[in-house]
Every structure is written in C-alpha cells, then in structure tokens.
Amino acid sequence: MYTIQMQKECGCFKKSDYTNPMTFENKDDALMQARLMENHMNREFCQKQS
C-alpha cells in the first residue's frame, strides 16, 4: 500500500477534487498520480503549497 499525503494544504488544494491522503495499491500508480498532481498544482494553484 502506497500513500500520497500533502503536508500543507492551501486553499486551492482544499477546493480541488484531490483528497488527503490518497492511497494506492502499487508504487507505479502512486508515482504517476503524484507527478500528475505536481504538474497540475504548478500550473493552476496559488503556489503556497511549496
């Protein structure tokens, strides 16, 4: 079981469809989701989650 957990949730994250934490059955799925989230947050969010 693999988990993605945001340490600091900005308002953009709280308003999004993302959940915290997110759990996955395998490492590849968790890594793919983490990369997708990273790209989306870097483009669309307020940048306070850094």
N, CA, C and O atoms as a Tripos MOL2 file, in Angstrom:
@<TRIPOS>MOLECULE
protein
  200   199    50     0     0
PROTEIN
NO_CHARGES

@<TRIPOS>ATOM
      1 N           0.8560   -1.1730    0.0000 N.3       1 MET1
      2 CA          0.0000    0.0000    0.0000 C.3       1 MET1
      3 C           0.9020    1.2360    0.0000 C.2       1 MET1
      4 O           1.8350    1.3280    0.7980 O.2       1 MET1
      5 N           0.6220    2.1780   -0.8910 N.am      2 TYR2
      6 CA          1.4040    3.4090   -1.0250 C.3       2 TYR2
      7 C           0.4880    4.6010   -0.8290 C.2       2 TYR2
      8 O          -0.6680    4.5830   -1.2500 O.2       2 TYR2
      9 N           1.0110    5.6450   -0.1830 N.am      3 THR3
     10 CA          0.2000    6.8050    0.1720 C.3       3 THR3
     11 C           0.8570    8.0910   -0.2940 C.2       3 THR3
     12 O           2.0700    8.2660   -0.1710 O.2       3 THR3
     13 N           0.0350    8.9920   -0.8330 N.am      4 ILE4
     14 CA          0.4500   10.3600   -1.1370 C.3       4 ILE4
     15 C          -0.2560   11.2390   -0.1180 C.2       4 ILE4
     16 O          -1.4810   11.2060    0.0070 O.2       4 ILE4
     17 N           0.5370   12.0320    0.6170 N.am      5 GLN5
     18 CA         -0.0560   12.9050    1.6240 C.3       5 GLN5
     19 C           0.5360   14.3000    1.4910 C.2       5 GLN5
     20 O           1.7550   14.4740    1.5060 O.2       5 GLN5
     21 N          -0.3400   15.2910    1.3620 N.am      6 MET6
     22 CA          0.0870   16.6840    1.3030 C.3       6 MET6
     23 C           0.3230   17.1720    2.7300 C.2       6 MET6
     24 O          -0.5340   17.0010    3.5970 O.2       6 MET6
     25 N           1.4810   17.7770    2.9710 N.am      7 GLN7
     26 CA          1.7780   18.2830    4.3040 C.3       7 GLN7
     27 C           1.0960   19.6180    4.5560 C.2       7 GLN7
     28 O           0.5800   19.8640    5.6460 O.2       7 GLN7
     29 N           1.0960   20.4810    3.5420 N.am      8 LYS8
     30 CA          0.4760   21.8000    3.6820 C.3       8 LYS8
     31 C          -0.6170   21.9260    2.6250 C.2       8 LYS8
     32 O          -0.3350   21.8750    1.4270 O.2       8 LYS8
     33 N          -1.8400   22.0860    3.0580 N.am      9 GLU9
     34 CA         -2.9570   22.2160    2.1290 C.3       9 GLU9
     35 C          -3.3230   23.6860    1.9770 C.2       9 GLU9
     36 O          -3.8120   24.3120    2.9180 O.2       9 GLU9
     37 N          -3.0840   24.2330    0.7900 N.am     10 CYS10
     38 CA         -3.5050   25.6100    0.5300 C.3      10 CYS10
     39 C          -5.0000   25.6050    0.2020 C.2      10 CYS10
     40 O          -5.6070   24.5430    0.0700 O.2      10 CYS10
     41 N          -5.5780   26.7740    0.0730 N.am     11 GLY11
     42 CA         -6.9920   26.8840   -0.2660 C.3      11 GLY11
     43 C          -7.3220   26.2280   -1.5930 C.2      11 GLY11
     44 O          -8.3940   25.6440   -1.7550 O.2      11 GLY11
     45 N          -6.3980   26.3220   -2.5470 N.am     12 CYS12
     46 CA         -6.6200   25.6970   -3.8610 C.3      12 CYS12
     47 C          -6.7460   24.1840   -3.7240 C.2      12 CYS12
     48 O          -7.5950   23.5670   -4.3670 O.2      12 CYS12
     49 N          -5.9120   23.5970   -2.8960 N.am     13 PHE13
     50 CA         -5.9760   22.1530   -2.6880 C.3      13 PHE13
     51 C          -7.2910   21.7680   -2.0370 C.2      13 PHE13
     52 O          -7.9320   20.7990   -2.4450 O.2      13 PHE13
     53 N          -7.6890   22.5200   -1.0330 N.am     14 LYS14
     54 CA         -8.9320   22.2180   -0.3230 C.3      14 LYS14
     55 C         -10.1580   22.3480   -1.2270 C.2      14 LYS14
     56 O         -11.1400   21.6290   -1.0420 O.2      14 LYS14
     57 N         -10.1090   23.2530   -2.1950 N.am     15 LYS15
     58 CA        -11.2200   23.4460   -3.1260 C.3      15 LYS15
     59 C         -11.2040   22.4370   -4.2720 C.2      15 LYS15
     60 O         -12.2020   22.2780   -4.9750 O.2      15 LYS15
     61 N         -10.0820   21.7600   -4.4580 N.am     16 SER16
     62 CA         -9.9410   20.8270   -5.5750 C.3      16 SER16
     63 C         -10.6290   19.4980   -5.2630 C.2      16 SER16
     64 O         -11.1550   19.2890   -4.1700 O.2      16 SER16
     65 N         -10.6070   18.6170   -6.2460 N.am     17 ASP17
     66 CA        -11.1790   17.2800   -6.0790 C.3      17 ASP17
     67 C         -10.1990   16.3030   -5.4340 C.2      17 ASP17
     68 O         -10.5420   15.1410   -5.2150 O.2      17 ASP17
     69 N          -8.9820   16.7610   -5.1280 N.am     18 TYR18
     70 CA         -7.9920   15.8840   -4.5110 C.3      18 TYR18
     71 C          -8.3700   15.5880   -3.0630 C.2      18 TYR18
     72 O          -8.9750   16.4130   -2.3790 O.2      18 TYR18
     73 N          -7.9980   14.3920   -2.6140 N.am     19 THR19
     74 CA         -8.2130   14.0160   -1.2200 C.3      19 THR19
     75 C          -6.8530   13.8750   -0.5380 C.2      19 THR19
     76 O          -5.8320   13.6720   -1.1940 O.2      19 THR19
     77 N          -6.8630   13.9840    0.7610 N.am     20 ASN20
     78 CA         -5.6310   13.8630    1.5150 C.3      20 ASN20
     79 C          -5.8760   12.9600    2.7030 C.2      20 ASN20
     80 O          -6.7190   13.2870    3.5380 O.2      20 ASN20
     81 N          -5.1960   11.8640    2.8180 N.am     21 PRO21
     82 CA         -4.2140   11.2680    1.9130 C.3      21 PRO21
     83 C          -4.8840   10.4460    0.8070 C.2      21 PRO21
     84 O          -6.0680   10.1150    0.8770 O.2      21 PRO21
     85 N          -4.0910   10.1340   -0.2040 N.am     22 MET22
     86 CA         -4.5400    9.2690   -1.3040 C.3      22 MET22
     87 C          -3.7520    7.9690   -1.1970 C.2      22 MET22
     88 O          -2.5340    7.9940   -1.0260 O.2      22 MET22
     89 N          -4.4380    6.8370   -1.2960 N.am     23 THR23
     90 CA         -3.8000    5.5310   -1.1260 C.3      23 THR23
     91 C          -3.9050    4.7280   -2.4240 C.2      23 THR23
     92 O          -4.9270    4.7540   -3.1090 O.2      23 THR23
     93 N          -2.8160    4.0110   -2.7450 N.am     24 PHE24
     94 CA         -2.7400    3.2290   -3.9720 C.3      24 PHE24
     95 C          -2.2140    1.8330   -3.6750 C.2      24 PHE24
     96 O          -1.4820    1.6250   -2.7070 O.2      24 PHE24
     97 N          -2.5880    0.8930   -4.5070 N.am     25 GLU25
     98 CA         -2.1780   -0.4990   -4.3340 C.3      25 GLU25
     99 C          -0.7260   -0.7280   -4.7430 C.2      25 GLU25
    100 O          -0.0470   -1.5800   -4.1690 O.2      25 GLU25
    101 N          -0.2390    0.0360   -5.7440 N.am     26 ASN26
    102 CA          1.1330   -0.1930   -6.1750 C.3      26 ASN26
    103 C           1.9000    1.1160   -6.3420 C.2      26 ASN26
    104 O           1.3160    2.1910   -6.4770 O.2      26 ASN26
    105 N           3.1980    0.9910   -6.3280 N.am     27 LYS27
    106 CA          4.0960    2.1450   -6.3610 C.3      27 LYS27
    107 C           3.9650    2.9390   -7.6620 C.2      27 LYS27
    108 O           4.0030    4.1690   -7.6390 O.2      27 LYS27
    109 N           3.8130    2.2560   -8.7840 N.am     28 ASP28
    110 CA          3.7260    2.9300  -10.0790 C.3      28 ASP28
    111 C           2.5040    3.8350  -10.1660 C.2      28 ASP28
    112 O           2.5980    4.9510  -10.6770 O.2      28 ASP28
    113 N           1.3610    3.3720   -9.6760 N.am     29 ASP29
    114 CA          0.1490    4.1950   -9.6920 C.3      29 ASP29
    115 C           0.3030    5.4230   -8.7970 C.2      29 ASP29
    116 O          -0.1160    6.5210   -9.1640 O.2      29 ASP29
    117 N           0.9020    5.2330   -7.6310 N.am     30 ALA30
    118 CA          1.1100    6.3490   -6.7040 C.3      30 ALA30
    119 C           2.0660    7.3720   -7.3150 C.2      30 ALA30
    120 O           1.8240    8.5760   -7.2290 O.2      30 ALA30
    121 N           3.1350    6.9060   -7.9230 N.am     31 LEU31
    122 CA          4.1020    7.8080   -8.5390 C.3      31 LEU31
    123 C           3.5020    8.5620   -9.7130 C.2      31 LEU31
    124 O           3.7550    9.7560   -9.8780 O.2      31 LEU31
    125 N           2.7140    7.8820  -10.5250 N.am     32 MET32
    126 CA          2.0610    8.5340  -11.6600 C.3      32 MET32
    127 C           1.0910    9.6100  -11.1720 C.2      32 MET32
    128 O           1.0660   10.7100  -11.7250 O.2      32 MET32
    129 N           0.3040    9.3130  -10.1570 N.am     33 GLN33
    130 CA         -0.6400   10.2890   -9.6210 C.3      33 GLN33
    131 C           0.0940   11.4740   -9.0150 C.2      33 GLN33
    132 O          -0.3230   12.6180   -9.2000 O.2      33 GLN33
    133 N           1.1820   11.2180   -8.2920 N.am     34 ALA34
    134 CA          1.9590   12.2980   -7.6840 C.3      34 ALA34
    135 C           2.5090   13.2330   -8.7550 C.2      34 ALA34
    136 O           2.4940   14.4510   -8.5740 O.2      34 ALA34
    137 N           2.9830   12.6950   -9.8410 N.am     35 ARG35
    138 CA          3.5070   13.5240  -10.9400 C.3      35 ARG35
    139 C           2.3980   14.3270  -11.6150 C.2      35 ARG35
    140 O           2.5820   15.4970  -11.9500 O.2      35 ARG35
    141 N           1.2580   13.6940  -11.8100 N.am     36 LEU36
    142 CA          0.1230   14.4180  -12.3940 C.3      36 LEU36
    143 C          -0.3210   15.5610  -11.4910 C.2      36 LEU36
    144 O          -0.5930   16.6660  -11.9590 O.2      36 LEU36
    145 N          -0.3910   15.2840  -10.1950 N.am     37 MET37
    146 CA         -0.7660   16.3290   -9.2270 C.3      37 MET37
    147 C           0.2470   17.4630   -9.2260 C.2      37 MET37
    148 O          -0.1270   18.6350   -9.2070 O.2      37 MET37
    149 N           1.5220   17.1150   -9.2460 N.am     38 GLU38
    150 CA          2.5820   18.1280   -9.2480 C.3      38 GLU38
    151 C           2.4420   19.0550  -10.4550 C.2      38 GLU38
    152 O           2.4890   20.2770  -10.3130 O.2      38 GLU38
    153 N           2.2700   18.4780  -11.6260 N.am     39 ASN39
    154 CA          2.1230   19.2890  -12.8370 C.3      39 ASN39
    155 C           0.8890   20.1800  -12.7580 C.2      39 ASN39
    156 O           0.9550   21.3630  -13.0920 O.2      39 ASN39
    157 N          -0.2210   19.6250  -12.3240 N.am     40 HIS40
    158 CA         -1.4600   20.3970  -12.2280 C.3      40 HIS40
    159 C          -1.3340   21.5260  -11.2100 C.2      40 HIS40
    160 O          -1.7270   22.6590  -11.4880 O.2      40 HIS40
    161 N          -0.7940   21.2270  -10.0440 N.am     41 MET41
    162 CA         -0.6740   22.2450   -8.9990 C.3      41 MET41
    163 C           0.3060   23.3450   -9.3980 C.2      41 MET41
    164 O           0.0770   24.5150   -9.0900 O.2      41 MET41
    165 N           1.3840   22.9880  -10.0740 N.am     42 ASN42
    166 CA          2.3410   24.0110  -10.5140 C.3      42 ASN42
    167 C           1.7440   24.9470  -11.5570 C.2      42 ASN42
    168 O           2.1320   26.1130  -11.6350 O.2      42 ASN42
    169 N           0.8110   24.4540  -12.3550 N.am     43 ARG43
    170 CA          0.1650   25.2870  -13.3800 C.3      43 ARG43
    171 C          -1.0190   26.0690  -12.8390 C.2      43 ARG43
    172 O          -1.2070   27.2260  -13.2150 O.2      43 ARG43
    173 N          -1.8210   25.4720  -11.9690 N.am     44 GLU44
    174 CA         -3.1290   26.0180  -11.6230 C.3      44 GLU44
    175 C          -3.2770   26.5730  -10.2090 C.2      44 GLU44
    176 O          -4.1460   27.4100   -9.9660 O.2      44 GLU44
    177 N          -2.4530   26.1270   -9.2830 N.am     45 PHE45
    178 CA         -2.6600   26.5030   -7.8880 C.3      45 PHE45
    179 C          -1.9290   27.7880   -7.5580 C.2      45 PHE45
    180 O          -1.1750   28.3130   -8.3770 O.2      45 PHE45
    181 N          -2.1550   28.2970   -6.3440 N.am     46 CYS46
    182 CA         -1.6470   29.5880   -5.8920 C.3      46 CYS46
    183 C          -0.1760   29.5840   -5.5080 C.2      46 CYS46
    184 O           0.3720   30.6380   -5.1840 O.2      46 CYS46
    185 N           0.4750   28.4330   -5.5350 N.am     47 GLN47
    186 CA          1.9000   28.2490   -5.2340 C.3      47 GLN47
    187 C           2.2160   28.3600   -3.7300 C.2      47 GLN47
    188 O           3.3860   28.4960   -3.3710 O.2      47 GLN47
    189 N           1.2370   28.3070   -2.8670 N.am     48 LYS48
    190 CA          1.5010   28.3360   -1.4220 C.3      48 LYS48
    191 C           1.7900   26.9610   -0.8590 C.2      48 LYS48
    192 O           2.2040   26.8490    0.2950 O.2      48 LYS48
    193 N           1.5840   25.8990   -1.6470 N.am     49 GLN49
    194 CA          1.8110   24.5540   -1.1500 C.3      49 GLN49
    195 C           3.2770   24.1680   -1.1790 C.2      49 GLN49
    196 O           3.6220   23.0780   -0.7210 O.2      49 GLN49
    197 N           4.1430   25.0030   -1.6910 N.am     50 SER50
    198 CA          5.5760   24.6950   -1.7700 C.3      50 SER50
    199 C           6.2230   24.6730   -0.4200 C.2      50 SER50
    200 O           7.4250   24.4290   -0.3150 O.2      50 SER50
@<TRIPOS>BOND
     1     1     2 1
     2     2     3 1
     3     3     4 2
     4     3     5 am
     5     5     6 1
     6     6     7 1
     7     7     8 2
     8     7     9 am
     9     9    10 1
    10    10    11 1
    11    11    12 2
    12    11    13 am
    13    13    14 1
    14    14    15 1
    15    15    16 2
    16    15    17 am
    17    17    18 1
    18    18    19 1
    19    19    20 2
    20    19    21 am
    21    21    22 1
    22    22    23 1
    23    23    24 2
    24    23    25 am
    25    25    26 1
    26    26    27 1
    27    27    28 2
    28    27    29 am
    29    29    30 1
    30    30    31 1
    31    31    32 2
    32    31    33 am
    33    33    34 1
    34    34    35 1
    35    35    36 2
    36    35    37 am
    37    37    38 1
    38    38    39 1
    39    39    40 2
    40    39    41 am
    41    41    42 1
    42    42    43 1
    43    43    44 2
    44    43    45 am
    45    45    46 1
    46    46    47 1
    47    47    48 2
    48    47    49 am
    49    49    50 1
    50    50    51 1
    51    51    52 2
    52    51    53 am
    53    53    54 1
    54    54    55 1
    55    55    56 2
    56    55    57 am
    57    57    58 1
    58    58    59 1
    59    59    60 2
    60    59    61 am
    61    61    62 1
    62    62    63 1
    63    63    64 2
    64    63    65 am
    65    65    66 1
    66    66    67 1
    67    67    68 2
    68    67    69 am
    69    69    70 1
    70    70    71 1
    71    71    72 2
    72    71    73 am
    73    73    74 1
    74    74    75 1
    75    75    76 2
    76    75    77 am
    77    77    78 1
    78    78    79 1
    79    79    80 2
    80    79    81 am
    81    81    82 1
    82    82    83 1
    83    83    84 2
    84    83    85 am
    85    85    86 1
    86    86    87 1
    87    87    88 2
    88    87    89 am
    89    89    90 1
    90    90    91 1
    91    91    92 2
    92    91    93 am
    93    93    94 1
    94    94    95 1
    95    95    96 2
    96    95    97 am
    97    97    98 1
    98    98    99 1
    99    99   100 2
   100    99   101 am
   101   101   102 1
   102   102   103 1
   103   103   104 2
   104   103   105 am
   105   105   106 1
   106   106   107 1
   107   107   108 2
   108   107   109 am
   109   109   110 1
   110   110   111 1
   111   111   112 2
   112   111   113 am
   113   113   114 1
   114   114   115 1
   115   115   116 2
   116   115   117 am
   117   117   118 1
   118   118   119 1
   119   119   120 2
   120   119   121 am
   121   121   122 1
   122   122   123 1
   123   123   124 2
   124   123   125 am
   125   125   126 1
   126   126   127 1
   127   127   128 2
   128   127   129 am
   129   129   130 1
   130   130   131 1
   131   131   132 2
   132   131   133 am
   133   133   134 1
   134   134   135 1
   135   135   136 2
   136   135   137 am
   137   137   138 1
   138   138   139 1
   139   139   140 2
   140   139   141 am
   141   141   142 1
   142   142   143 1
   143   143   144 2
   144   143   145 am
   145   145   146 1
   146   146   147 1
   147   147   148 2
   148   147   149 am
   149   149   150 1
   150   150   151 1
   151   151   152 2
   152   151   153 am
   153   153   154 1
   154   154   155 1
   155   155   156 2
   156   155   157 am
   157   157   158 1
   158   158   159 1
   159   159   160 2
   160   159   161 am
   161   161   162 1
   162   162   163 1
   163   163   164 2
   164   163   165 am
   165   165   166 1
   166   166   167 1
   167   167   168 2
   168   167   169 am
   169   169   170 1
   170   170   171 1
   171   171   172 2
   172   171   173 am
   173   173   174 1
   174   174   175 1
   175   175   176 2
   176   175   177 am
   177   177   178 1
   178   178   179 1
   179   179   180 2
   180   179   181 am
   181   181   182 1
   182   182   183 1
   183   183   184 2
   184   183   185 am
   185   185   186 1
   186   186   187 1
   187   187   188 2
   188   187   189 am
   189   189   190 1
   190   190   191 1
   191   191   192 2
   192   191   193 am
   193   193   194 1
   194   194   195 1
   195   195   196 2
   196   195   197 am
   197   197   198 1
   198   198   199 1
   199   199   200 2
@<TRIPOS>SUBSTRUCTURE
     1 MET1         2 RESIDUE 1 A MET
     2 TYR2         6 RESIDUE 1 A TYR
     3 THR3        10 RESIDUE 1 A THR
     4 ILE4        14 RESIDUE 1 A ILE
     5 GLN5        18 RESIDUE 1 A GLN
     6 MET6        22 RESIDUE 1 A MET
     7 GLN7        26 RESIDUE 1 A GLN
     8 LYS8        30 RESIDUE 1 A LYS
     9 GLU9        34 RESIDUE 1 A GLU
    10 CYS10       38 RESIDUE 1 A CYS
    11 GLY11       42 RESIDUE 1 A GLY
    12 CYS12       46 RESIDUE 1 A CYS
    13 PHE13       50 RESIDUE 1 A PHE
    14 LYS14       54 RESIDUE 1 A LYS
    15 LYS15       58 RESIDUE 1 A LYS
    16 SER16       62 RESIDUE 1 A SER
    17 ASP17       66 RESIDUE 1 A ASP
    18 TYR18       70 RESIDUE 1 A TYR
    19 THR19       74 RESIDUE 1 A THR
    20 ASN20       78 RESIDUE 1 A ASN
    21 PRO21       82 RESIDUE 1 A PRO
    22 MET22       86 RESIDUE 1 A MET
    23 THR23       90 RESIDUE 1 A THR
    24 PHE24       94 RESIDUE 1 A PHE
    25 GLU25       98 RESIDUE 1 A GLU
    26 ASN26      102 RESIDUE 1 A ASN
    27 LYS27      106 RESIDUE 1 A LYS
    28 ASP28      110 RESIDUE 1 A ASP
    29 ASP29      114 RESIDUE 1 A ASP
    30 ALA30      118 RESIDUE 1 A ALA
    31 LEU31      122 RESIDUE 1 A LEU
    32 MET32      126 RESIDUE 1 A MET
    33 GLN33      130 RESIDUE 1 A GLN
    34 ALA34      134 RESIDUE 1 A ALA
    35 ARG35      138 RESIDUE 1 A ARG
    36 LEU36      142 RESIDUE 1 A LEU
    37 MET37      146 RESIDUE 1 A MET
    38 GLU38      150 RESIDUE 1 A GLU
    39 ASN39      154 RESIDUE 1 A ASN
    40 HIS40      158 RESIDUE 1 A HIS
    41 MET41      162 RESIDUE 1 A MET
    42 ASN42      166 RESIDUE 1 A ASN
    43 ARG43      170 RESIDUE 1 A ARG
    44 GLU44      174 RESIDUE 1 A GLU
    45 PHE45      178 RESIDUE 1 A PHE
    46 CYS46      182 RESIDUE 1 A CYS
    47 GLN47      186 RESIDUE 1 A GLN
    48 LYS48      190 RESIDUE 1 A LYS
    49 GLN49      194 RESIDUE 1 A GLN
    50 SER50      198 RESIDUE 1 A SER
